[in-house]
């Protein structure tokens, strides 16, 4: 290898070492390039002044004599070697200085990094403080300091959103404005601090009787306001108002002094009493004024007719709690006729209430009330147990075995222990599960399709029959219908009324029957009243009929007579 080539290799190695040393020292790329300029210049000078001279000497040697004998030439070579040695020393010195600079710059960068980290920590602390301050300001702006309840500003925001939601879903809202009667006397006697304790306690009591989805807010002075969302009937607000007045009247104690407070409540309903925030608040304030003017300790609706309905509602609710214990409730039965077999194969149970003073109370009045107050769970279990026990008694007495149908309300159906409750009732009554059918409305199962599918599966595993009631009145899709683990659909009477005279109703009824049969389901036609309807439904291959054409709902001892007659003769 020629000397020139060796020298180039040495320079390249030195340059690479310098770059690597700078890189591993953590110096940025721009600094590495800058610091690499000096070795590059050194290499260029070495090439220009040394390598070129060596090439000239080599050419002279090759030309005149292969071995340098001239003393001058030897001296020149030694001089070059000395120069190279000196150059090596300079390069080593540069490397030392370079390394020193690398360490210095590294230290400087570490100090800057530490300073930056400290600044970041200080910034984060300041940011957290700002967030806490903002949350504090939000609480002050939207919540009452004393009770920690939403204040007027926040309540108005919630009410505006709730009105928009109710408008989209065509639901009902109720706003209850509450004023504590004669609270000023408490404030004057005990001062701000102790009267503040009273307001906190009253707020706690109000919260205890409200649903989790209801909103309680604290307004100015001694006023509270409640928002009831998604209520089925406006009369439900009267039940809540009664509870609020009741808990408010419980004794309070300050020091050794015991006293009671009363409350006046005004009630406004969306949309009947207004469709905007301003209208609702104005009208509920007027209703509160009526309650205060009437002497306090009562509630008043904005509209007089609502007051009358609410009084009746409260009376029925109170009586319903005692109806089961007083044996005022009973079950009536309406038969289902199998058209092809010509005999009764099932009975639907319907609850009736005979109050000693109010008389016969329609299920359309007390069933929704039971749903809203939570009494439906006790009523539903009572009806199921009564129906199963009665059917088992009929079987034991030798009557023809029929399937008894019991309706499940939405709250019953979605109760987490519904399957367990049904199994316990069947076990305690001894009825074979195949002689029990549970009817669930179409709207109920469509409320939560995924959960409904699981519940239907759990109930069907017990061995009972399942039926979708009022089919066609909701919005069950074909895909959902085939997923539900059911036995029967009951076509809503709104379609049966038009059979056979209304072509549209007739076509829809015929199509629903065909669809159900293709899915392996049986069909019951509800609300059948005429022989013409029976004939047409028979032509459509409908399986069963139910309605006044056969019988009105009758008591247990009367339905037995129909079972006996139909066991001996064919109706159709």
Secondary structure, 3 states (H helix, E strand, C coil): CCHHHHHHHHHHHHHHHHHHHHHHCCCCHHHHHHHHHHHHHHHHHHHHHHHHHHHHHHHHHHHHCCCCCCHHHHHHHHHHHHHHHHHHHHHHHHHHHHHHHHHHHHHHHHHHHHHHHHHHHHHHHHHHHHHHHHHHHHHHHHECCCCCCECHHHHHHHHHHHHHHHHHHCCEEEEEEEEECCHHHHHHHHHHHHHHHHHHHHHHHHHHCCCCCCEEEECCCCEEEEEEEEECCCCHHHHHHHHHHHHHCCCEEECCEEECCCEEEEEEEECCCCCCHHHHHHHHHHHHHHHHHCCCCCEEECCHHHHHHHHHHHHHHHHHHHHCCCCCEEEEEEEEEECCCCEEEEEEEEEEEEECCCEEECHHHHHHHHHHHCCHHHHHHHHHHHHHHHHHHHHHCCCCCCEEEEECCHHHHCCCCHHHHHHHHHHHHCCCHHHEEEEEEHHHHCCCHHHHHHHHHHHHCCCCEEEEEEECCCCCCHHHHHHCCCCEEEECHHHHCCCCCCHHHHHHHHHHHHHHHHCCCEEEECCCCCHHHHHHHHHCCCCEECCCCCCCCECHHHHHHHHHHHHHCCCC
